């Protein structure tokens, strides 16, 4: 009897640890083959047949369609360059250049993957809409209140994430350094509403 109770207890502990670690991996974005460049993280194999089981489960759980490996890559920023979470009540600047690409989009999402509602109906920018400086760089301000230039409204949400989708680009699985793929910086200021 004691052996049976010990075996059942061991099975329960193993199941709790296994299910807990799987839940943690799916909710925290843990997957194999991640490319991290500054604040931006991408999983280039996410849209291919070689997708790992954790990434496949995360895609199934979220319902979001990943960018195909031959089409481009999607980078996600959940925090600024210093690792602080993105707060919709504060001002965040995305500045610099993107890797060589035919087209890109930068979109603002809630952590659950839904677009952030705002009165302007502006959820992001495309590479063709951005107002750029004379040297080709750009600056986008993400803030709850209107700013001059390229501005994305946050609606004052507590947390959000940025998704930069780059289409028809050489950036991919072999990319490992920012010198190979220059990514825009994500800088949070101390100005909050």
C-alpha positions in Angstrom: 0.0 0.0 0.0 2.8 2.3 0.9 4.5 1.6 -2.5 1.2 2.5 -4.3 0.8 5.8 -2.5 4.5 6.7 -3.1 4.1 5.9 -6.8 0.9 8.0 -7.1 2.5 10.9 -5.3 5.5 10.7 -7.6 3.3 10.6 -10.6 1.4 13.7 -9.4 4.6 15.6 -8.7 6.0 14.7 -12.1 2.8 15.7 -13.9 2.6 19.0 -12.1 6.2 19.8 -12.9 5.8 18.8 -16.6 2.5 20.6 -17.1 3.8 23.7 -15.2 7.0 23.9 -17.2 5.0 23.5 -20.5 2.6 26.3 -19.5 5.5 28.5 -18.5 7.3 27.9 -21.8 4.1 28.7 -23.8 3.2 31.8 -21.9 6.7 33.3 -21.7 7.6 32.8 -25.3 10.3 30.2 -24.8 11.2 28.4 -28.1 14.3 27.1 -29.8 16.2 29.0 -32.5 15.4 32.5 -31.3 17.3 35.4 -32.8 17.6 38.4 -30.4 18.9 41.7 -31.6 18.6 44.4 -28.9 15.0 44.5 -27.6 13.8 42.5 -30.6 13.3 38.7 -30.7 12.3 36.6 -33.6 11.8 32.9 -34.3 12.6 32.6 -38.0 11.7 28.9 -38.1 8.2 29.7 -36.8 6.7 29.9 -40.3 8.5 26.8 -41.6 8.1 23.0 -41.6 11.0 22.8 -39.1 9.1 24.6 -36.3 9.9 23.3 -32.9 7.0 21.8 -30.7 7.0 24.7 -28.2 6.7 27.3 -31.0 4.0 25.2 -32.7 2.0 25.1 -29.5 2.5 28.8 -28.9 1.2 29.5 -32.4 -1.8 27.2 -31.9 -2.5 28.8 -28.5 -2.4 32.4 -29.8 -4.1 31.8 -33.2 -1.7 34.2 -34.9 -0.4 33.2 -38.3 3.5 33.4 -38.4 5.4 34.9 -41.3 6.6 32.2 -43.7 10.3 31.6 -43.7 10.6 32.5 -47.4 8.5 35.7 -47.0 10.3 37.4 -44.1 10.6 37.4 -40.3 8.6 38.9 -37.4 10.5 40.5 -34.5 8.7 41.1 -31.2 9.7 43.7 -28.6 8.2 43.2 -25.1 10.5 45.6 -23.4 12.9 48.4 -24.2 16.7 48.1 -24.8 17.3 48.0 -21.0 14.7 45.1 -20.5 12.0 47.2 -18.9 8.4 46.2 -20.0 6.7 48.5 -22.4 4.2 50.7 -20.5 1.4 52.4 -22.5 1.3 55.3 -20.0 4.9 56.2 -20.8 6.6 57.6 -23.9 8.7 55.1 -25.9 10.9 56.0 -28.9 11.7 53.6 -31.7 14.5 55.0 -33.7 17.1 54.1 -36.3 17.0 51.8 -39.3 15.7 48.4 -40.1 17.5 45.6 -41.9 17.5 45.6 -45.7 14.0 44.7 -46.8 11.5 45.4 -49.5 8.7 46.2 -47.0 8.1 46.3 -43.3 5.3 47.0 -40.8 5.5 48.0 -37.2 2.3 47.2 -35.2 1.2 47.8 -31.6 -0.5 44.9 -29.8 -1.8 44.0 -26.4 0.0 41.1 -24.8 -2.9 38.8 -25.7 -2.3 39.5 -29.4 -5.3 41.9 -30.0 -4.8 45.3 -31.6 -5.0 48.3 -29.1 -8.1 50.3 -29.6 -7.7 54.0 -30.1 -9.8 56.9 -31.4 -7.6 57.4 -34.5 -7.8 53.8 -35.7 -3.9 53.8 -36.1 -2.4 50.5 -35.1 1.0 50.8 -36.8 3.1 52.1 -39.6 4.3 50.6 -42.9 7.7 51.4 -44.4 5.9 53.5 -47.0 4.0 55.7 -44.5 7.0 56.7 -42.3 8.3 60.2 -42.3 12.1 59.8 -42.5 15.0 62.0 -41.8 17.4 63.0 -44.7 19.8 60.2 -43.8 17.1 57.5 -44.1 16.6 56.9 -40.4 13.2 57.3 -38.7 11.8 57.9 -35.2 8.4 56.7 -34.0 7.0 57.9 -30.7 4.6 55.5 -28.9 2.7 57.4 -26.3 -0.8 57.9 -24.9 -1.0 61.5 -26.0 -0.4 63.0 -29.4 3.2 63.8 -30.5 4.4 65.5 -33.7 5.8 63.3 -36.4 5.4 59.5 -36.4 3.1 58.8 -33.4 1.4 55.6 -32.4 -1.3 56.0 -29.7 -1.3 53.5 -26.9 -4.7 54.3 -25.4 -3.0 54.4 -22.0 -2.9 50.5 -21.7 -0.7 49.1 -19.0 1.3 46.7 -21.2 1.8 46.2 -24.9 4.2 44.7 -27.4 5.6 45.9 -30.7 5.8 43.6 -33.7 8.2 44.5 -36.6 7.5 42.3 -39.6 10.2 42.5 -42.3 9.3 41.1 -45.7 11.6 39.9 -48.5 14.8 40.2 -46.4 18.1 38.3 -46.0 17.6 38.4 -42.2 16.9 34.9 -40.9 18.2 31.8 -39.2 21.9 32.6 -39.7 21.6 36.2 -38.4 23.1 36.5 -34.9 24.5 40.1 -34.5 23.2 43.6 -34.9 26.0 44.4 -37.3 24.4 41.8 -39.6 20.9 43.3 -39.2 20.7 46.8 -37.8 17.5 47.0 -35.7 15.8 50.2 -34.4 16.5 51.0 -30.8 13.6 51.0 -28.3 14.0 53.6 -25.6 11.5 54.2 -22.8 11.5 57.7 -21.3 10.6 58.6 -17.8 7.7 60.8 -19.1 4.4 59.1 -18.1 0.9 60.3 -18.0 
